[in-house]
């Protein structure tokens, strides 16, 4: 992990095999690292005793895109290509798996991801 404490909305590269992207029996592990967006907040992210962060994996493939995924463009968080935030694959990740920090998402994109997480969990209506 880098020396910088992860922050809400940060984009990091992680080894693809550190993530779980269902369906597992149909998932190909890529050699290149995959970007993730940090969704957990400052309280746990900056606490050295707290060993995990909550992340949403990103993917450039449209194969597993759902209505809960959020499209991110080139340049968002310094991404080099268009990607999809895979909200249904939200998961904890050991802080030690965070590798290179690439940037932070614009506030509007982060808010879209957060809203889709709440929709996916059934906590807000899709029309909100």
N, C-alpha and C positions, 0 to 999 in steps of 0.2 A: 504494500500500500504506500501511497505517497505520504509525505509529511503533513500535507494539508488535511484538515478535518473535513470530511464530506459534508455538504450542505444540501438542503432541500432544493431540487431542481438541477443539481450537478450531473454532468454526463461523464462517465468513466468507461474505460475499456476493461473487459474482464475476459478470462479464458472461457471459451464456449462450454467446456466441460464442467465449469463451476455452476452452471445454471440448469434448471429443469424446465424443459419446454415440451409439455405434453402435446400430442400423444408420444410417449417415450419410445414405443416400439417402431414409430415411423419418423423419429427425429435423427437427423444427421448432425454429428458433431463436426463443426468446421475448424480448420486449423487456425484461421485468423481469429483475432479477438472480436468479441461482440460488445457494442455499446449498451450501457444501461443508464437509466435515470434514477437518481436517488429520490425516494418519496418520504423517508422518515425525517423527523425534525431535529432541530438543534440540540434539544435536551439529551437525546440518546446518541446522536451522531458525534457530539464532542466529548462524550463521557468515555474515557479509556476502559472502564469496567464493562461497558456495553459493547459486546463483540460483533454485533450484527447491524446491518442497515436494511431497510426495505427498498427494493428496487423493482423497476419494470424493465424487462429486456426489450431491446429494439431489434427490428429485423427489416431488411430491405425487400424481403419476399412478400408477395401478396397471397400466397397459398393459404395461409392460416388466418387471414385478416377477418376480423369480426366487426360487428357494429360498435363494439367498445374500444376498438383500436383507434389511436390518434395519429394522424399523418404529420410527420415532421419534415421540414424541407432542408435542403442543402444550406448549411450555415447555422441552422438552429443548434445551439450548443457546440458549434464548430464541426458539425457532422459533414462528412464529405459526400454523402449521397442521401437521397430521399429515403426515409425509413418510417416504420410504423411502430408506435409504442404499443406493445402487446399486453394490454391491461389484464386480460384473463390469466396471464402468466406472472402476475405480481407475486413476489417471493422474498423471503429473507435471504441475505447473503452475508457471509463473514466479511468484515471490513478488510481483512487480509487479502481477499480476492480482488479488491479494487486496485487496478493498476494505474494506467495513465489517465489523469484528469484532462478532458478535452475542452470543457467549457460549461456554461450554465444555460439552461433553456430560457427563452423569453417568458415573462410572466403569463402571457395569454396562453401559451402552449402548456405550461405547467398547470394552469387552472383547468384547461380542457382535460388533461390526464387525470387530475384529482376528481373532477366531476364524473368522468367515466368510471373511475374506481368506485365512487359512491353509487352510481347507477348499477354497476355490475353486482355490487353487494346488496342491491335492493333498498338502499337507504334514501334515495331520492328518485323522483319520477324522471323519465327520460326527457320530458318537455321542459325541465327546469334549466 
